[in-house]
């Protein structure tokens, strides 16, 4: 989804990311390319990810699915946390080797190309983090948003909607590397309680306008 055709959507997401990365808990904002945003037109994918080096990718399916901007901020905060904690680099290094990952971080751009980069991006779509890594990222998302205008439990809103609509992963936790979504919600709520941070949701007027501005033609 080219930025020149959807400048308002890109500006909206970039402003959101900018506010999240203003958190004092962000360590690599001067090193990583968190301002490099790519919106991918795939309405069938509820996903976002942040590659090694801080390049952020968001799918239109996720944007259209979420009811509040705070929920997207929470998901993006979660993905930034994976980058800050080097989770993706650690997992991808096992697949591709240290040198190739270093090349990716140093030489990739917002328009990532080349065989290695394509393989890495493909891997990011199915990248499995450990339970502990997912929990760490959820909790850091709460920390990041606690210093912003967004509801600090934004990432929990995403999981709540999945559970409420019966779209949660049905695999029992002991068979999966990922924590059960209900347990994730519980962990997020515990972090919110420990920080005593704001959970008031933002206005949805601009958010709904953003969703309507996204392409509806077949991808």
C-alpha positions in Angstrom: 0.0 0.0 0.0 2.1 3.0 -1.2 2.4 6.0 1.1 2.0 8.4 -1.8 -1.6 7.1 -2.3 -2.5 6.9 1.4 -0.5 9.7 3.1 -3.1 10.3 5.8 -3.0 6.6 6.9 0.7 6.6 7.0 0.8 9.9 8.9 -1.6 8.5 11.5 0.4 5.3 12.1 3.7 7.2 12.1 2.4 9.7 14.7 1.2 6.8 16.8 4.6 5.1 16.6 6.3 8.3 17.4 4.3 8.8 20.6 5.0 5.2 21.7 8.7 5.5 21.1 8.9 8.6 23.2 8.7 6.4 26.3 11.7 6.6 28.5 11.8 2.8 28.5 12.6 2.7 24.8 16.4 2.2 24.5 17.1 2.0 20.7 15.0 4.9 19.2 18.1 6.6 18.0 19.5 3.4 16.4 16.4 1.6 15.0 14.2 2.9 12.2 10.9 3.0 14.0 9.8 5.8 11.7 9.9 3.4 8.8 6.3 2.3 8.4 4.8 -0.1 5.8 1.1 -0.7 5.7 0.3 -3.9 3.8 -3.0 -4.4 2.1 -4.1 -7.8 3.3 -7.5 -7.7 4.9 -7.3 -11.4 5.8 -4.3 -11.0 8.1 -4.6 -9.7 11.7 -1.0 -9.0 12.2 1.8 -6.4 12.7 5.5 -7.0 13.2 8.7 -5.2 13.8 11.8 -6.5 12.1 15.4 -6.4 13.5 16.4 -2.8 13.0 12.9 -1.4 13.9 11.1 -1.5 10.6 7.4 -1.7 11.4 4.8 -3.5 9.2 1.0 -3.3 9.8 -1.7 -5.2 7.9 -4.9 -3.5 6.9 -6.8 -6.5 8.3 -5.6 -5.7 11.8 -6.5 -2.0 11.5 -10.0 -2.8 10.3 -10.5 -5.4 13.0 -9.7 -3.3 16.0 -12.3 -1.0 17.5 -10.0 1.5 19.1 -6.7 3.2 18.2 -5.5 2.2 21.7 -5.7 -1.4 20.7 -3.5 -0.9 17.6 -1.1 1.2 19.8 -0.9 -1.8 22.2 -0.1 -4.3 19.4 2.5 -2.0 17.9 4.0 -1.4 21.4 4.2 -5.2 21.8 6.0 -5.6 18.5 8.4 -2.8 19.3 9.1 -4.5 22.6 10.2 -7.7 20.7 12.6 -5.5 18.8 13.9 -3.7 21.9 14.5 -7.0 23.6 16.1 -8.5 20.5 13.6 -11.3 20.5 13.2 -11.4 16.7 17.0 -11.1 16.1 17.6 -14.0 18.5 15.0 -16.3 16.8 16.0 -15.3 13.3 19.7 -15.8 14.0 19.0 -19.4 14.6 17.4 -19.7 11.2 19.7 -17.6 9.0 22.9 -17.0 11.0 24.4 -14.0 12.7 26.1 -12.5 9.6 23.0 -12.4 7.4 20.9 -10.9 10.2 23.6 -8.2 10.6 23.5 -7.5 6.9 19.7 -7.2 7.1 19.8 -4.7 9.9 22.6 -2.6 8.3 21.4 -2.5 4.7 17.7 -3.1 4.6 15.3 -0.2 3.9 11.6 0.4 4.2 11.2 -1.2 0.7 13.0 -4.4 1.7 14.2 -6.4 -1.3 16.5 -9.2 -2.2 16.4 -12.9 -1.5 17.7 -12.8 2.1 15.4 -10.0 3.1 12.4 -11.7 1.4 13.1 -14.9 3.3 13.4 -13.0 6.6 10.2 -11.1 6.1 8.5 -14.4 5.2 9.8 -15.9 8.4 8.5 -12.9 10.4 5.0 -13.8 9.5 5.2 -17.2 11.2 7.9 -16.3 13.8 7.2 -18.1 17.1 8.3 -16.5 20.3 8.5 -18.3 23.6 5.9 -17.9 26.3 8.3 -15.8 28.3 9.1 -13.6 25.4 5.4 -13.0 24.6 4.8 -12.1 28.3 7.7 -9.7 28.3 6.5 -8.0 25.2 2.9 -7.7 26.5 4.2 -6.1 29.8 6.5 -3.7 28.0 3.7 -2.6 25.8 1.8 -1.6 28.9 4.8 0.3 30.2 5.2 2.2 26.8 1.6 3.1 26.6 1.5 4.2 30.3 3.6 7.1 29.2 1.4 8.0 26.3 -2.2 9.3 25.7 -3.3 5.8 24.8 -5.0 3.4 27.2 -2.1 1.4 28.7 -3.9 -1.9 28.4 -4.3 -1.5 24.7 -2.7 -4.8 23.7 -5.2 -6.5 26.1 -8.1 -5.0 24.1 -6.9 -7.0 21.0 -6.9 -10.3 22.9 -10.2 -9.5 24.6 -11.9 -9.1 21.2 -10.4 -12.4 20.0 -11.7 -14.2 23.0 -15.1 -12.6 22.9 -15.6 -13.5 19.2 -14.3 -17.0 19.7 -11.4 -16.4 17.4 -8.7 -17.2 19.9 -6.3 -20.0 19.3 -8.0 -23.1 20.6 -4.7 -25.1 21.2 -4.2 -25.7 24.9 -1.4 -23.7 26.4 0.7 -26.8 27.3 0.7 -27.8 23.6 1.8 -24.4 22.4 4.7 -22.1 22.8 2.3 -19.2 23.0 0.5 -18.3 26.3 -3.2 -18.8 26.2 -4.9 -15.5 25.4 -7.0 -15.5 28.6 -3.8 -15.9 30.6 -2.2 -13.1 28.6 -5.2 -10.8 29.4 -4.7 -11.7 33.1 -1.0 -11.0 33.0 -1.6 -7.6 31.2 -4.3 -6.7 33.8 -1.8 -7.5 36.6 0.8 -5.2 35.0 -1.7 -2.4 34.6 -2.7 -2.8 38.3 1.0 -2.7 39.4 1.5 0.5 37.4 -1.9 2.0 38.2 -1.9 3.5 34.7 -4.7 5.1 32.7 -7.0 2.7 30.8 -9.4 5.3 29.3 -9.9 4.7 25.6 -9.3 7.4 23.0 -12.0 8.9 20.8 -12.8 6.7 17.7 -13.9 9.5 15.3 -10.5 9.9 13.6 -9.9 6.1 13.9 -13.1 5.2 12.1 -12.2 7.8 9.4 -8.8 6.1 9.0 -10.4 2.7 8.6 -12.8 4.0 5.9 -9.9 5.5 4.0 -8.2 2.2 3.6 -8.5 0.3 0.3 -11.4 -2.1 -0.1 -10.5 -3.5 -3.5 -9.3 -7.1 -3.7 -5.6 -7.4 -2.7 
